[in-house]
Amino acid sequence: MRPFSIKTKLGTLVVVSVFITTGLLMIAVRTATELRFITVFSVIATLLITQFVAHSLTSPLDEMNTVARSISHGDYTRRVRGHDRGDELGDLATTINRMADDLEAQDRQRKELVANVSHELRTPIAGLRAVLENVVDGVSAADPETMRTALKQTERLGRLVETLLDLSRLDNGVVPLKARRFEVWPYLSGVLKEANMVSSARGGIASGSGSHTRTDVHLHLDVWPPELTAHADPERIHQVVANLIDNAVKHSPPHGRVTVRARRGTGPESLTLEVTDEGPGIPESEWHRVFERFNRGPYTDPAAGPASTAQAAPAGKPPGGQGSDGGTGLGLAIARWAVELHRGRIGVAESSRGCRIQVLLPGLFRGPG
């Protein structure tokens, strides 16, 4: 039994009450005091001690009840004090606070999931809209190649929608990876083709993380050796590369160049990916904030001057504020999420010019799920 447990306190209360009553009775016998006075004093002393002990027990329970009621109404910011008590109520307070932390984290993850899904649905919808508008306006013919491009975007949109049916795994923190071996050159060529199609769409069609029209930025692919292969989930890697390209294109200077470079990693079927641009880059002091969710750098019109590829925005900056490009600030956060699913690493690397984002994929490994 713990020295400060509720059982100990109640036992002490009984023992003290008995001692007080016995002591007063002994005093009454020796001093010939009337028994009724001794009884009154004994009851008063016992009630005072009981009230003190009861208050120390019921006051935390009242606070816990208030916090629990707030949590049931969706307020996960309230916490119970007294978690450092040495009794069962301290344990209960710790449990309630931990429950509130878990519920707050789940609520935040739910909101982030909705934002992530909305963000990812933009790209295939924008690409499909671009193809259909070109066909309707007579810019492109409805030939098999154009229809295959539209079909590919529709299929990707369908796959994204299917991921919503796997919420049970997401709730458990496990997302299945469908890793397979693929050739890097044709795969990345397809990603760059889709990126070109979206960025060249007229009317400022929304891209993966913003709304902009950039037809002046050149995308360059550098894969060596040409027969390079990798082992990963192509759909997740598509999220990574597409978001990195979109971010780099958006902040590139006029007539800039964005390079996607792929090299063999250190392990079997491993891969090193790099996306570089020619912007002013990111201050090293901000590297650790680049991949935070909803972290959006100030956007400058490329025609007016270059902007950093992903400068960190001030904490708490609301969406759509001054300097915003209208994006959600989730592109790089989603890229990090997809890379970490592969147990890989992503970060800003040193570069003599512009910004260089490096992705390291381990290759053959046992993925989650």
Buried (B, 14 or more C-beta within 10 A) or exposed (E): EEEEBBEBBBEEBEEBBEEBBEEBBEEBEEEEBEEEEBBEBBEEBBEEBBEEBEEBBEEBEEBBEEBBEBBEEEEBEBBBEBBEBEBBBBBBBBEBBEBBEEEBEEEEBEEBBEBBEEBBBBBBBBBBBBBBBBBEEEEBEBEEEBEEBBEBBBEBBEEBEEBEEEEEBBEEEBBEBEBEEBBBBEBBBBBBBBBBBBBBBEEEBBBBBBBBBBEBBEBEBEBEEEEBBBBBBBBBBBBBBBBBBBBBBBBBBEEBBBBBBBBBBEBEBBBBBBBBBBBBBBEEEBBEBBBBBBBBBBBBEBEEEBBBBBBBBEEEBEEEEEBBBBBBBBBBBBBBBBBEBBBBEBBBEEBEEBBBBBBBBBBEBEBEE
